[in-house]
Amino acid sequence: MHVQEWLETIPAVAVYALVGVVIGVESLGIPLPGEIVLVSSALLASQHGDINPYVLGACASVGAIVGDSIGYAIGRKGGRPLLTRLGKKFPKHFSEANIGLAERSFEKWGMWAVFFGRFVALLRIFAGPLAGVLRMPYWKFLIANVLGGILWAGGTTAVIYSVGIVAEAWLKRFSWLGLVLAVLIGLASMLIIKNRAKKAAAAAETRSKTETEAAATATAAAE
């Protein structure tokens, strides 16, 4: 039984709550399949009139915004030791290479990293906690968080729901394709991020060695 079939067995209120909670926990910094649950629920809404797409999109948006805000608060309080603990619990997601890439993205793009990070599977998990650790001003974080959360959650719901309405008969037979597509997009995003993270980590290590050698040379010359 895949996600959409399971969702069909629970009441609409439970679907709204599940979407909000899963996306909220994912945004908080714990790896969960928030996008897959949202896509599955939006497809389900297009096929069953008892699930309101507007309520679904609103719940997803609230979950994204609240989850990111809690993640920001936890990151601001926990600081870098928090990232170390997360790295031990979720080494694939919170590796030093991934954290390094995300940190450089934040330093370069600021609040836009929070906004656009919502649309990338891996950065969606990092955004809140890392913004807090880096002590991004909360008003900047909040603006990017709210706009990104609404656009991602509401936009995804609207697009998938519209596609489901237009091609309802086709999707009833092949609804799993939507889930497969979402998974492939998420995996592709993660692979790209990991590849860039490895290159960035290697470059950072090279710079660090160069700086250390230069400092040692300068010290020896001074002596």
LOKOL-554250 format. One record per residue (C-alpha): residue number from 1; x, y, z; residue in one letter. Coordinates in steps of 0.02 Angstrom, whole numbers, plus 32768, in hexadecimal, padded with zeros to 4 digits. Layout:
<atoms>
pos; c1; c2; c3; code
NUM; X; Y; Z; a
...
</atoms>
This chain:
<atoms>
pos; c1; c2; c3; code
1; 8000; 8000; 8000; m
2; 804D; 80A5; 7FCB; h
3; 8033; 814F; 801C; v
4; 7F98; 8185; 7FBC; q
5; 7F3D; 80E0; 7FD9; e
6; 7F60; 80EF; 8093; w
7; 7F22; 81A3; 8096; l
8; 7E7D; 8169; 8049; e
9; 7E5B; 8103; 80E6; t
10; 7E5F; 8196; 8160; i
11; 7DE3; 8228; 8174; p
12; 7E01; 82D1; 8123; a
13; 7E29; 8326; 81CA; v
14; 7EB1; 82A6; 81E9; a
15; 7EF9; 82C6; 813C; v
16; 7F02; 8382; 815F; y
17; 7F55; 8362; 8207; a
18; 7FCF; 82E2; 81C1; l
19; 8007; 8356; 8135; v
20; 8022; 83E7; 81AE; g
21; 807F; 837E; 822D; v
22; 80F1; 8321; 81B3; v
23; 8121; 83C0; 8156; i
24; 8136; 841C; 81FB; g
25; 81A9; 8397; 8244; v
26; 820D; 838F; 81A2; e
27; 8220; 844C; 81A3; s
28; 8256; 8443; 8258; l
29; 82F0; 83E3; 8222; g
30; 82BF; 832A; 8228; i
31; 82C5; 82CF; 817F; p
32; 8214; 829A; 8150; l
33; 81BF; 8285; 80A4; p
34; 815B; 8326; 80B0; g
35; 8154; 8344; 7FF5; e
36; 8118; 8293; 7FD0; i
37; 808E; 82A0; 8052; v
38; 8057; 8349; 800D; l
39; 8056; 830D; 7F57; v
40; 7FF5; 826F; 7F88; s
41; 7F76; 82D4; 7FEA; s
42; 7F5D; 8351; 7F5D; a
43; 7F40; 82C2; 7EE2; l
44; 7EC5; 8277; 7F5D; l
45; 7E6A; 831E; 7F6C; a
46; 7E54; 8324; 7EAE; s
47; 7DFD; 827B; 7EB3; q
48; 7D96; 828B; 7F52; h
49; 7D26; 831F; 7F73; g
50; 7D2D; 830D; 8031; d
51; 7DE0; 8351; 8034; i
52; 7DE3; 840D; 8017; n
53; 7E80; 8443; 7FB6; p
54; 7E7C; 84F1; 8004; y
55; 7E7C; 84AA; 80B4; v
56; 7F03; 842E; 8082; l
57; 7F72; 84B7; 803A; g
58; 7F55; 8523; 80D4; a
59; 7F85; 8494; 814A; c
60; 8021; 8470; 80E5; a
61; 8052; 8528; 80E6; s
62; 8035; 8539; 81A2; v
63; 809A; 849B; 81C2; g
64; 812A; 84DB; 8158; a
65; 812D; 8588; 81A8; i
66; 8118; 854D; 825C; v
67; 8194; 84BE; 8247; g
68; 8218; 8530; 81FF; d
69; 81FC; 85AF; 828A; s
70; 8211; 852B; 8311; i
71; 82AD; 84EC; 82B7; g
72; 82F1; 859D; 82B6; y
73; 82D3; 85B0; 8372; a
74; 8326; 8508; 8396; i
75; 83BA; 8532; 8326; g
76; 83D1; 85DD; 8376; r
77; 83D1; 8591; 8424; k
78; 8434; 84F4; 83FD; g
79; 84B9; 8545; 838F; g
80; 853D; 84E0; 8335; r
81; 853C; 8451; 83B5; p
82; 848A; 842F; 8377; l
83; 84CB; 8412; 82C7; l
84; 854C; 8399; 830E; t
85; 84C4; 8335; 8367; r
86; 8458; 8334; 82CC; l
87; 84EC; 82F8; 8267; g
88; 84FD; 8261; 82DB; k
89; 8443; 8237; 82CF; k
90; 842D; 825C; 8215; f
91; 84DC; 824C; 81C8; p
92; 849D; 8244; 8115; k
93; 843C; 82E7; 8124; h
94; 84A3; 834A; 81A2; f
95; 8551; 831A; 8168; s
96; 85DC; 839C; 8175; e
97; 85DD; 83AE; 80B7; a
98; 8521; 83D0; 80AE; n
99; 8527; 8448; 8140; i
100; 85BA; 84A3; 80F2; g
101; 855F; 84B9; 804C; l
102; 84C0; 84F4; 80A1; a
103; 8522; 856D; 810E; e
104; 8579; 85B9; 8077; r
105; 84D1; 85C9; 8020; s
106; 848E; 8629; 80B6; f
107; 8526; 869A; 80BE; e
108; 8517; 86C1; 8004; k
109; 845B; 86D0; 7FEF; w
110; 841C; 86F8; 809E; g
111; 835E; 86F3; 80AC; m
112; 834E; 86B8; 7FF8; w
113; 83A1; 8615; 802D; a
114; 830E; 85F9; 80A2; v
115; 8290; 8625; 801A; f
116; 82DA; 85BA; 7F8F; f
117; 8311; 8532; 8008; g
118; 825A; 8507; 801F; r
119; 8259; 84C1; 7F6D; f
120; 82F2; 8450; 7F84; v
121; 82DA; 83AE; 7FE4; a
122; 837A; 83B5; 804B; l
123; 837D; 8471; 806A; l
124; 82C8; 8468; 80A3; r
125; 8307; 8409; 813B; i
126; 839B; 847D; 815A; f
127; 8348; 8527; 8145; a
128; 82FA; 8544; 81F0; g
129; 8380; 84FD; 8265; p
130; 8412; 8543; 8200; l
131; 83C6; 85F1; 81F6; a
132; 83BA; 85ED; 82B3; g
133; 846B; 85AD; 82CB; v
134; 84AD; 8637; 8259; l
135; 8440; 86B4; 82B8; r
136; 83EA; 86FB; 8221; m
137; 837B; 878D; 8259; p
138; 82D1; 8741; 827E; y
139; 826F; 87C0; 821A; w
140; 82D1; 8792; 817D; k
141; 82BB; 86DA; 81A1; f
142; 8201; 86EF; 81C1; l
143; 81E1; 874A; 811D; i
144; 823E; 86C7; 80B7; a
145; 81F0; 863A; 811C; n
146; 813D; 8676; 8106; v
147; 814E; 869D; 804C; l
148; 81AD; 85FD; 8026; g
149; 8139; 8590; 808E; g
150; 809A; 85D3; 803E; i
151; 80DF; 85CE; 7F8D; l
152; 8126; 851F; 7F9E; w
153; 809A; 84CD; 7FFF; a
154; 800A; 852B; 7FB0; g
155; 8057; 8524; 7F02; g
156; 807A; 846A; 7F0A; t
157; 7FC9; 8448; 7F46; t
158; 7F7C; 84B4; 7EBD; a
159; 7FE4; 846A; 7E30; v
160; 7FCD; 83B3; 7E62; i
161; 7F13; 83CD; 7E85; y
162; 7EF9; 8422; 7DDC; s
163; 7F55; 8397; 7D81; v
164; 7EEB; 8318; 7DDD; g
165; 7E49; 836D; 7DAB; i
166; 7E7B; 8379; 7CF4; v
167; 7EB8; 82C5; 7CE9; a
168; 7E52; 8271; 7D71; e
169; 7E2F; 81D0; 7D12; a
170; 7EE6; 81BC; 7CE2; w
171; 7F25; 81E2; 7D90; l
172; 7EAF; 8162; 7DDE; k
173; 7F09; 80DA; 7D80; r
174; 7FB8; 8122; 7D87; f
175; 7FB9; 8191; 7E22; s
176; 8059; 813E; 7E5A; w
177; 80B4; 819A; 7DCE; l
178; 809B; 823D; 7E2C; g
179; 80ED; 81F2; 7EC5; l
180; 817B; 81A7; 7E5F; v
181; 8198; 8250; 7E0C; l
182; 819D; 82A7; 7EB5; a
183; 8219; 8227; 7EF8; v
184; 8288; 8237; 7E5D; l
185; 8288; 82F4; 7E69; i
186; 82B5; 82EA; 7F22; g
187; 8341; 826C; 7F02; l
188; 8386; 82D2; 7E71; a
189; 8388; 836E; 7EDF; s
190; 83E3; 8311; 7F6A; m
191; 8465; 82C9; 7EF2; l
192; 8488; 8375; 7EA9; i
193; 8497; 83C2; 7F56; i
194; 8509; 8335; 7F93; k
195; 8579; 8345; 7EFA; n
196; 8588; 8401; 7F12; r
197; 85A4; 83E6; 7FCC; a
198; 8636; 8371; 7FAC; k
199; 8687; 83EB; 7F34; k
200; 866B; 847C; 7FAB; a
201; 86B2; 8418; 803D; a
202; 874B; 83E8; 7FD7; a
203; 8766; 849D; 7FA5; a
204; 8753; 84D6; 805A; a
205; 87D0; 8454; 8095; e
206; 884C; 848B; 800F; t
207; 8838; 8542; 8042; r
208; 8850; 8514; 80F8; s
209; 88F1; 84B5; 80D4; k
210; 8932; 8543; 8068; t
211; 890D; 85C3; 80F0; e
212; 8961; 8556; 8174; t
213; 89FC; 853F; 8109; e
214; 8A02; 85FA; 80E3; a
215; 89F4; 8623; 819C; a
216; 8A7F; 85A8; 81C6; a
217; 8AEE; 85F1; 813E; t
218; 8ACE; 86A2; 817C; a
219; 8AF7; 866F; 822F; t
220; 8B98; 861A; 81F9; a
221; 8BCB; 86B2; 8193; a
222; 8BA9; 8725; 8225; a
223; 8C16; 86BC; 8296; e
</atoms>
